[in-house]
Amino acid sequence: MSPASRKPAAHARFAPSLVPRLAPLPAAPEVIVVGAGAAGIAAARTLLGRGVSVAVLEARGRVGGRTVTTMLRGHPIDLGAHWLHAGPINPLVHLGRARGEPLRRAAQEGHVWVGRRPGRAAEAAASARAFDLADRAMTRGAATEGPDRAAARALPRSLGPWGARVARVHGLVSGRPLEEVSLHDFPSMEYGDNVFIAGGYGGYLARLAQGLPIALSSPVARIDWTGVGVRVETADGRRLSARAVIVTAPVMVLRTGLGFTPALPEPVRRAIDGFSTGIYEHAVLHWPSSPFRGRDRLASLVGGRLSPPGLLTRIDGTPFHYFELDSGSAALIDAAGTGADGVRRRVRATLAAHFGPTRLRDLSIPAVSEWRHDPWSQGSWAVVPPGHAPARQVLHAPVGGKIWFAGEALSRLQWGTTGGAYAEGARAAEAVAGRIRMGTAA
């Protein structure tokens, strides 16, 4: 089944909060960029800055990829990426500060809720110690040396009763259970330098796309790299030629939704096919009477039969919250075939177990993300399973001197993030621009 023929994801019905003005495509671009998510936007901005003409083809009817902001009850809400992770190395944080974007540092304080009561100070401290121990154990040099193994095998046994909670949260932010995540590729869980942006992350990317030559609703079906240069064909039969192409489509889409003539070299194909599909979804809650105070604070709900792997409360000081779903939660919903309504029932059952049903009298759930069912994403991000860490470097090398890959899957330090995707788009564009200016692009 082609991506275009799949049923739209639940979040696809929401309109973006900001629609940028786009430029027409040049008649004879030097470079074609496939995809107008963060990587594609970075590639286009970088190429234009180097004086290289570019045409961007985007499958969706909007820019931003898995980063999109919509308006709910007058407030901008992100339906995909929300955190600007790793501020010191995130190019979108540096660029945002240079542009005067409304960035704010993520709160360091969080909430702990045990059963039906607020956590005690000692419980909150024990939780923090367990996360710190686990993070250091999985990211220190000794843990990542030697043969690769599952990240779960590095978890200390000294985490005590918080061990299961730690493993589940790490699994949420990794996109897969820790048994399925490479220890050599494990991301740091350091939250100290994370940032949010007023108006939404998707709105920020839309501003960065302003004036770029992007054709929307133009999914690419095939890339022909025989002979000189490349020829790109869209699903509706449109054909463009260029000296090179930068492919920023998610690797999950590359597995089934995009053809190459001739076929990609076997090492490149193995690198693409070896990634796992990361799952990180959220339900958007509007809950004025929520017991949590303070904006943008993470909450841990523990104890009892039901608990969410993640909960972000009072987004930007509003009644909106994110109730996160990990791969296990999403699998249960999918197995039951209940879709977004099944997510809503799960949210209500979980919150009722911790706060009582009467506390939910003003709770509404206006939106649910389904990136795993989105035809142009087919997942939240790409995950490296144990033993597959070298794949990123394989995909960094150009194919035939004319095909470059970019996107969050290629970022070692910021994989699974919009910042990582943006950095990789800029990296690929710099490489392509250098080849073209030297006259060595095929």
N, C-alpha and C positions, 0 to 999 in steps of 0.2 A: 504494500500500500504506500503510495507516495505521500509526503508530508502534507501536500495541499488538499488531499482527499480525506484527511482525518477530521474527526469531530473537533470543533474549537474548544480550547480549554475554558474553564469557568471564568477566569479573569479576563479573557479576551473581549468580553462585552463592554468593558469599561474604557471610556475614551481617555486619552492622555491629557494631562492638565495644561500642557503647553505644546503647541504645534509650530515648529520653526519654519521660517521661509527658506525654501531650498532653491538652489540654482539649477538650471538645466544642464544635462550632460554635455560634455564637449563632443564635437563630431568625430574627433580622432584622438582619444585619450592615449597617453603613454602607459598608464597603469589602470587596471580594473580592480576594484576592491569588492569582494563578495561579502555583504553584510554591513549594516549600519548600526551595530551595537557599539559598545565602548571601544573595542579593538578597531572596528571599521572607521569610526569617527576619528580616533587617534591617527590611524594610517592616512586618512584623507587630509587632515589638518597638517600633518608632518610633510606629506608630499607637496601640498600646495605651498607650504613654507619654504620648500627647497626648489620651487619653480617647476615642479613636475605636474603635468596635467593628469587629472584622475576622473574616473567615472565610478560611482558607488551604486551597486545594485542591491536592494533590500527586499527580502521576501514579504515582510509584513507591510501593513499600511501605515506604519509609524517608524520612527527611529528609536534607538535605545536598547533593543534586544531584551535581555532579561532584567533590565533596569527601566521601570516605567512608573510614573506617578499619575494618580487620578485624583479627582476631587470627590470627597465624600462629606456630606453635610457642611460644605464650605471649607473643608480643611484638606490640604494636599497629603495624600497617603501613598506610600510606596507599596506596590503589589509584588515587587521582586526585591532586588538588592536594596538594602537600607543603610547598612553600616559602611562608612569609609574606614576600612581597617588599616592598621599599621601606618599611622600618620607620617612618621619620619621617612618612610620609603614609598609612600603612595603618591604617584604623580598627580592624581586628581586633588589631593590635599594641597600640594605645593601650588598647583595651577589655580585652585580655588582661592587660596590666600593672595596670590598675585593679582587675581581678577577682582578681589573684594567680595567674593561670594560669602553668604551668611553661614559660615561654619560654626559649630559649637562642639566642644569636647564632650565625649560621652561621660555620663555620671560614673563615679567609681563606687558609689554605695549601691547596694542591692537589697533585696528582701528575701528572707527565708520564712517559709510557712510550713509548719509541721502538722499534718492532719488537719484539724479545724482551728488551729491557733497560730498566732505569730510565733516564729522561732525565738528561742531565748538567745541572749548574747553569746553564751558558750556554744550553742548549736551553730550559730552563724560563724563563729570563729573556727569551729571544727570543720565546717564545710569549706571555708576559705583555705585552711591548711591542707585539706585533702586535694583540692584543685591545684594548689601550688606544688605539692609533692608529685602529683601525676604529671604536671606540665614539665617540671624539671627532669623527671625520669625519662620522658619520651623525647626530649629535645636536647639533652646533654650529649656531648661528643661520644662518650663511651657507648651510649645506646644506639647511635646511628653508624657505628663502625662495624666492620665484619659483614657476614652475610645478611641480606635483608630478611625481615620477618614481619609478622603482623604487629601493628602498634599495640594491640591488646597485651602482647607478651611482655611488654616493658612496664606495664602498670605495677606499682609496688603493692605488696600484700598488706602493707601497713595502713591502708586507707580506711580500714574499719568499716563501720556501717554506712559510710558515705561512698564506698567504692562503686556500688552499682549506679549511684547518681552521677558520679564523675564519669564513668564509662559511657553513660547514655548521653550526657551533654557533649562530651568529646565526639561521640558518634554523630550527634546532630550537626555540629559545626564541621565535621569531616565529610558529611554526606552519605556515609556508610557506617555500619558497625565497625568498631576498631579491629575486629578479627579480619576485616576485608580491606584494611588501609595499610599501605606500606609505612613501616617505621622510618625508613630512609627518606621518606617524602612527607613526614608528618608536619602539619603547620603549627606554629607557635600559638598558644592560647592567650598570649598577652593582650589584655584589653585596655591597658593603661593609656594608649595613645590613639584610641579610636575616636572617630569624629562623626557627627551627624550634620545635615545641612537643611536649613529652613527652606520650605518650598518643595522638598523632596529631591532624591537622588536622580530620578528620571527627569525631573524638570531641569536639573543642572546639565545632564547630558544633552537634552534638547537645545539648551542655550549654546552648548559647544558645537552643535550641528548646524547652527544658523548660517545660512549662505553657502553651505557645501553642495556640490553637485551630486545629488542623490536621487535615484529613481525608486520610488516606493512601489509595493505590490509587484515586484519584479524578481520572483524566485529563479535562481540559476539552476538549470537542469544538467548542463554538461560543460566541461572545460576541455577543449581540444588543444593540446600542446605539441602536436606534430609540426615539423617544419620550423619556420621562423615565427617567433612571437607566439601569442595565444589567441584563441577564438572562444568566446564565451556565448553560450546560447541560453536564453531564458525559457521558462516553461511555456510561454505564449509564442515562441518561435523567433523572438528578437535576437539578433546577432551583433556582437561587438568584437572588435579586434584591438589588441594592444601589444606592447612589448613584454609586459609581465602582468601577473595577477597575484593579489594577496587575498587568501581565503581565510575569512574570520568566522565562518559558520562553526557552531559547536561540534566537537568530535562525534557526538551521538548522531548528529545529522549527517556528518561525513560518512558514517558507516553505511547508510542506506539511501540517503536522499540526494546525493550529488555524484554524477558520473564523470570519469576522466578518460580521455582518449589520447594516447594509449593509457592502459591501466597504470596506476601508481606503482613505483618499485616496491617489491615485496617487503623490505624493511620498513618503509613508510606505512604501508598498509597494515603490517603487524603492530606498529606503534599506535596507529589510530584505533584499531580494533581491540587492543588490549586494555584500554581504559574502561573503568566501570562507570555506571551512571550514578551520580550523586543526587540525593533527594533531600531537599530542605524546603518545606512549604509553610505557609502561615495563613491562619484565619484572622481576619481583621475584626476585632471586637469594638463595639461602641458601648461602654459600660460606665456611665456617670457615677454610680454608687460603689464602684470598685473600692476595696479597702486600702489600696496602695496609694501612697502620696509621694510626691517628688517626681519630676519628669524624667523620662528615658532611663528608667531603672530596671535592671533584670530582676526577675523573681524566680526563686526555686520553690516549687510546691512538692513536698515529699510526704511520704507516709500514705497508707491506704492503698487500695487496689489501682486507682487511676491517678496519674500525674503527668503533666505535659513535660516534654524534654526541654522546653524553653518558653518563657513568657516575658515579653518586654512591655512595661507598663507606662501609662500616661505619656504617650508619644508627643513630644514637644509641648508637654503640659496640658494636653487635651484629654477627653474621655476615651480616646482610642488606645487599644492595646493590640499586640501581636501574640497570638497563641501559636507556637511553632509545632510542626509535625515532622518527625524524622522518617527515615526509610521504613522502619518497622510499622509505625502508625499509618503511613500511607499505604503500605502493603495490605494491612487489615481492611482499610476502607475500600481498596480496589478489589480485594477478594470478595467483599460483600456486595460489590457493584452499586454502592449507594451514593457515590460521587460527592459533590459539595454538600448535599443535605446530610450525608453520613458524617461528614466532618463537623457540621453544625451540631448534630446530636452528640457526637463525642465530646465536643467542647462543653456543651451544657452539662452532660453527665459528669465530666471531670470537675468543673467548677462547683456544681451542686454538692459533690462529695466533700469538697474542702470548705465551702462557705455556706452550705445549706441552700435549698431551692428558693427560699424567699429573697435571698440576696440578689437573685438574678432577674428580679422583676423588670428592671430597665435595661437588661442586656439585649443587644441586637448584634447580628453577625452579617454585616452588609457585603462582605467580599471574602472569597476563598481562592488562594492561588493553586494552580495545577500545572506547574512547569513541566512535570513529568509527562503530561498529556498534551502539552503545547507542541504542535507539529514542527515549529521552527526552533525548538529547544530540545525537546525529548529528554529533559532532565534539568536539574538546577545547575549542575556543573559537572566536570569530569573528575574522577577519582583514580589515583594510581594504586592498584592492588599490590600486595607484596611481590617484589621481583620485577616490577615494570617501571621503576624510576628512570632508567635511561631513555625512555620514550620521549621525554621532553626534548632532550638534546638531538635525537633523531629528527624531530619535526622542526627544529631550528634551522636545519640545513635546507637551502633551496633545492627544488627538484628541477633538473634540467636547466638551471640558471634562469628560470622564468616563472616558477610557482613557489610562492612563499606561504607559510601558514602562520597564523597569529590567533590570539585569544587566550582566555584565562587558563586553558589546559596546558599552555606552554610555559606558564610562569612557575618557577620553582618557589620563589619567596612569597608570592601572593596568589597562588592558585585558588580557584573558586571565588574570586572577587572581581568586581568591576575595575578596581585599581590595577589588578594584575593583567586584565584584558587590555586596558588602555596602554600600559607599559609595553606589552607585547606588540600591539598594533604600531606603536611608535618605533619599536626596535626593527620590525620587519620593513617599515616604510623607509627608515634610514638606510637599511641595507639595499633596498631596491633603488632608491634615489642615487646612492653611491655607484651602483652598477650602471645605471642609465647615464649618469654624467661622465662615467669613464668609458661609455660605449661598449660595455661588456654584457649587457642584458641581451639574451638570445632573441 
